[in-house]
Amino acid sequence: MSQNSIIRWDRDDQGVVVLTIDDPSQRVNTMNAGFVDALASTLDRIEAERDSITGVVVTSGKSTFFAGGDLGDLRGATKDRIEEFSAFVDRNSGLLRRLETIGRPVVAAINGSALGGGLELALAAHHRVAVDDPKTIVGLPEVTLGLLPGAGGVVRSVRMLGVERALSELLLQGRKHSARSAHELGLVDELVETQSELVAAAKKWIVDHPDAVQPWDVKGHRIPGGTPGDRSEQLNSRLPAIPALLRKQLKGANYPAPQNIIAAAVEGAQVDFDNALRIEARYFVDLATGQVAKNMIQAFFFDMQAVNGSRGRSADRTPWRARKVVVLGAGMMGAGIAYECARAGIDVVLKDVTLDAAERGKGYSNKLVEKQVASGRTSQENGDALLSRILPTDDPAAAEGADLVIEAVFEDPAVKAQVLGEIEPFLAEGALIGSNTSTLPITGLAENVGRPEDFIGLHFFSPVDRMPLLEIIKGEKTSDDTLSRALDLAKQIAKTPIVVNDSRGFFTSRVIGTFINEALALLGEGVPATTIEQASSQAGYPAPVLQLADELNLELLRRVRDTARQAAEDAGQSWTGHPAEAVLDAMLSEHGRAGRLAGAGFYEYDGRKRTRLWTGLADAFGGGNTAVPLGDVVERLLFAEAIESVKCLDEGVLEAVPDANVGSILGIGFPGWTGGVLQYIDGYDGGVAGFVARARQLAQTYHQRFSPPASLVEIAESGGTLADSRAAVLVGAP
């Protein structure tokens, strides 16, 4: 055996070389400069010793096969270094081409995940063997980071699966496949039951296929399903639907990656293999040097790693685990929380005022389980086990010994105090006490329990079974241990946590309120409702803003406003009204339209079905103001949330930029292409200085609420970024 620093070389008596990738500098193998150099020298050696080599097995010395490109390197890819970066991309792609044309059979022995560049490496082998294990996941998820596969992933998958299947099953959605699913699709050729069988199976295939070559290197190879423009009736009739569907999904939002993927796939399918690689590389470089990819990499990789990490806690600590939880309130939120806890293996007491109400709450879990069993996503046995962990009750004594309580009742401090006081005597000593309030200050609610140091806000998002975020809110007396346990709970129930400090509305509810307020202000200015809805869709929000307001319920929005105003007046503070208030009051008091639940809001409804925008909007608020450009409407919505988020930083509600970015995307639907509500500022054209200049323009043209906060002006003048200015370790318990 011999080795370089990253790729170990081991040749057996039959002449089969096993290349084990094991980068000592990284937790997982990535396609960084060190690996590329190591692969180049390894290929040189194979070519030099080819006469004594019968085949090559590529495998990993880590628990995963290969993680893909080094995202830290990709962050440094800029337009002014495009030639240097393009050379790196071309070299990398060329090395994989050398591997598959080396003149000897090559087998990828896949242990664990092979994602992005990892699957591209495997696709350059002539045969792929994988362990049939839940930890074996393969896919090309680059689109979720604003990229496309740039090392032959588009070219090879198209030639393996065909244009249409490669786009739909692998590339456009970034879909990840289990080993078995990948085998059915054709990405993996052979499955073995255990890792110990992996290399042996790879070597056997080499012995049986000494003259292996890639299918696309055989003269006369045809792409499955046909080549664009070759008069293939099936492909040519269906291909135009792909970009049409994409336009429908994106609604004009700033996501260039799917468009580049389609172009690379279709154009590359019409030329020879090597030219197809060049086309793919150019589309990849275009994305990698652009701002959207940098935004998405920051949010969906680096910021996600930060919020899901240790957050300053000792790495060797033993995580706390909840064993029995009491969920107070069996409405939609409580029912969803109960389901998530039961799914995580926690015993759940679902308590409501009456047993009927509690049983209706458990019925929510029944319906979810029925759907999952019917679709094959779980077995009836596992579904029954989940349901058996939920006990509906109206008896407080059923909470005996619970180490966690999550209150999810009506947003009224008196009601919350009542249900917590009723249940607290039955809890285990030191139990974690959480409130699922979305707006009420945690410090005030903590006054209603005997142990305020064990009290914390646990703000879930609806529907709980689909929304991944958990906003954790510290009160003034919340202890470090309580925060630490709350973070452990988030991991236990598979939620992504952000941590914020106490205030009315916290972070997410407060910021999304500015989004809705801005839309209502625009409506009050006479901007057509259709323009407002189009602008919010084109900005990249998951739902048009007036539609969202209807879903949230206008009565609730007014109640939150009135409560906040009363709290400010009680504290001796002045209340600064917003133009949205007049629109909100008119909708409720003059027109009796409270939203979807009431069957009438900004939209009209047929039962629960939304039909169209309310035809009376123009009479109620005008609608003839076309002087506001669509681009300004888009930016007013985005800037309103971004500026409010900076204020949350200034006030200490937010302590870390990653919390803001992840929370805004996962919790309140801030457009993913921006990288989150504060990355939007850092990534704006011209950086923070460009954002500040544009904010001043909006303030001068429309309203002083767009004036940039002084802290942001200071960062702009120094040439810095918000991320750098708040680069401290994320808040967490020591």
Sequence and secondary structure as in RCSB ss.txt:
>XXXX:A:sequence
MSQNSIIRWDRDDQGVVVLTIDDPSQRVNTMNAGFVDALASTLDRIEAERDSITGVVVTSGKSTFFAGGDLGDLR
GATKDRIEEFSAFVDRNSGLLRRLETIGRPVVAAINGSALGGGLELALAAHHRVAVDDPKTIVGLPEVTLGLLPG
AGGVVRSVRMLGVERALSELLLQGRKHSARSAHELGLVDELVETQSELVAAAKKWIVDHPDAVQPWDVKGHRIPG
GTPGDRSEQLNSRLPAIPALLRKQLKGANYPAPQNIIAAAVEGAQVDFDNALRIEARYFVDLATGQVAKNMIQAF
FFDMQAVNGSRGRSADRTPWRARKVVVLGAGMMGAGIAYECARAGIDVVLKDVTLDAAERGKGYSNKLVEKQVAS
GRTSQENGDALLSRILPTDDPAAAEGADLVIEAVFEDPAVKAQVLGEIEPFLAEGALIGSNTSTLPITGLAENVG
RPEDFIGLHFFSPVDRMPLLEIIKGEKTSDDTLSRALDLAKQIAKTPIVVNDSRGFFTSRVIGTFINEALALLGE
GVPATTIEQASSQAGYPAPVLQLADELNLELLRRVRDTARQAAEDAGQSWTGHPAEAVLDAMLSEHGRAGRLAGA
GFYEYDGRKRTRLWTGLADAFGGGNTAVPLGDVVERLLFAEAIESVKCLDEGVLEAVPDANVGSILGIGFPGWTG
GVLQYIDGYDGGVAGFVARARQLAQTYHQRFSPPASLVEIAESGGTLADSRAAVLVGAP
>XXXX:A:secstr
 EE SSEEEEE TTSEEEEEE  TTSSS  B HHHHHHHHHHHHHHHHTGGG  EEEEEESSSSSB  B HHHHH
T  GGGHHHHHHHHHHHHHHHHHHHTSSS EEEEE S EETHHHHHHHTSSEEEEE STT EEE GGGGGT   T
TTHHHHHHHHH HHHHIIIIISS  EEEHHHHHHHTS  EEESSGGGHHHHHHHHHHH TT   GGGSTT   TT
  TTS  HHHHHHTTHHHHHHHHHHTT S HHHHHHHHHHHHHTTS HHHHHHHHHHHHHHHHTSHHHHHHHIII
IIIHHHHHS TTS TTS     SEEEEE  SHHHHHHHHHHHHTT EEEEE SSHHHHHHHHHHHHHHHHHHHHH
TSS HHHHHHHHHTEEEES GGGGTT SEEEE   S HHHHHHHHHHHGGGS TT EEEE  SSS HHHHHTTSS
 GGGEEEEEE SSTTT  EEEEEE TT  HHHHHHHHHHHHHTT EEEEEE  TTTTHHHHHHHHHHHHHHHHHT
T  HHHHHHHHHHHT SS HHHHHHHH HHHHHHHHHHHHHHHHHTT      THHHHHHIIIIIT   BTTTTB
SSEEEETTEEEEE TTHHHHH      S HHHHHHHHHHHHHHHHHHHHHHTS   HHHHHHHHHHHH   GGGT
STTHHHHTSTTHHHHHHHHHHHHHHHT GGGS  HHHHHHHHHT  HHHHT S      
